[in-house]
Amino acid sequence: MIVNCNPAPTGTVCRRQQPAALAARAIPAAVGGLISLLAYGIIIYAMASAPLGAVSALPETSVLFAAVLGYLFLGETLTLRIIAACAVIVAGTLIMG
């Protein structure tokens, strides 16, 4: 049996988990890590091969993708404040690029 502890705002939460439960989450965690590594590599490549001014704002647009994916797949609401913030990010990216 493995004890899994996670920090939480009210203290540390510990749960006992069977190794099979951890193994079931290992593959999605590894895939997510590889995708993050690939995304970082693509940004480093873009910064090395393109004008830095045009590329430097692109990593900050990940917030836009998070908002859209949260709306589409997690059922989160897009308030006027969130839409306005996304519009400011898009405008800034277009101005810099």
C-alpha positions as CSV (number, residue, x, y, z in Angstrom):
1,M,0.0,0.0,0.0
2,I,1.3,3.5,-0.9
3,V,0.4,6.7,0.9
4,N,-0.2,9.6,-1.4
5,C,0.0,13.1,0.2
6,N,-1.0,16.3,-1.5
7,P,-0.7,19.8,0.0
8,A,-4.0,21.6,0.3
9,P,-5.0,25.1,1.6
10,T,-6.3,23.6,4.8
11,G,-3.4,21.2,5.4
12,T,-1.9,18.1,3.8
13,V,-4.3,15.5,2.6
14,C,-3.1,11.9,2.6
15,R,-4.8,9.0,1.0
16,R,-3.8,5.3,0.9
17,Q,-3.8,4.0,-2.6
18,Q,-3.1,0.6,-4.1
19,P,-0.2,0.4,-6.6
20,A,-2.7,-0.5,-9.3
21,A,-4.5,2.8,-8.8
22,L,-1.3,4.6,-9.2
23,A,-0.2,2.6,-12.2
24,A,-3.5,3.5,-13.9
25,R,-2.6,7.2,-13.7
26,A,1.0,6.8,-14.6
27,I,0.4,6.6,-18.4
28,P,-1.7,9.8,-18.6
29,A,0.8,11.6,-16.4
30,A,3.7,10.5,-18.6
31,V,1.9,11.5,-21.8
32,G,1.1,14.9,-20.3
33,G,4.7,15.4,-19.3
34,L,5.9,14.5,-22.8
35,I,3.4,16.9,-24.4
36,S,4.6,19.7,-22.1
37,L,8.2,18.9,-23.0
38,L,7.4,18.9,-26.7
39,A,5.5,22.3,-26.4
40,Y,8.5,23.8,-24.6
41,G,10.9,22.5,-27.2
42,I,8.7,24.0,-30.0
43,I,8.8,27.4,-28.3
44,I,12.5,27.3,-27.8
45,Y,12.9,26.4,-31.5
46,A,10.6,29.2,-32.6
47,M,12.5,31.7,-30.5
48,A,15.8,30.6,-32.0
49,S,14.6,30.6,-35.6
50,A,12.2,33.6,-35.8
51,P,12.3,37.2,-34.8
52,L,12.0,37.3,-31.0
53,G,9.5,40.1,-31.0
54,A,7.0,38.0,-33.0
55,V,7.5,34.9,-30.9
56,S,7.9,36.2,-27.4
57,A,4.2,36.7,-26.8
58,L,3.1,33.3,-28.0
59,P,3.7,31.4,-24.8
60,E,1.4,33.8,-23.0
61,T,-1.5,32.8,-25.3
62,S,-1.8,29.5,-23.5
63,V,-4.3,31.2,-21.2
64,L,-6.6,31.6,-24.2
65,F,-6.4,27.9,-25.0
66,A,-7.0,27.0,-21.3
67,A,-10.1,29.2,-21.3
68,V,-11.5,27.7,-24.5
69,L,-10.7,24.1,-23.5
70,G,-12.2,24.7,-20.1
71,Y,-15.4,26.0,-21.7
72,L,-15.6,23.2,-24.2
73,F,-14.7,20.1,-22.1
74,L,-15.2,21.1,-18.5
75,G,-18.3,23.2,-18.7
76,E,-16.7,26.3,-17.3
77,T,-18.5,29.6,-17.9
78,L,-17.0,32.4,-19.9
79,T,-17.9,35.6,-18.2
80,L,-17.6,39.0,-19.7
81,R,-14.5,39.6,-17.7
82,I,-12.8,36.5,-19.0
83,I,-13.8,37.3,-22.6
84,A,-12.4,40.9,-22.2
85,A,-9.2,39.5,-20.8
86,C,-8.8,37.1,-23.7
87,A,-9.5,40.0,-26.1
88,V,-6.7,42.0,-24.5
89,I,-4.3,39.1,-24.9
90,V,-5.2,38.7,-28.5
91,A,-4.9,42.4,-29.2
92,G,-1.5,42.5,-27.5
93,T,-0.3,39.5,-29.4
94,L,-1.4,41.0,-32.7
95,I,0.3,44.3,-31.9
96,M,3.6,42.6,-31.0
97,G,3.5,40.3,-33.9
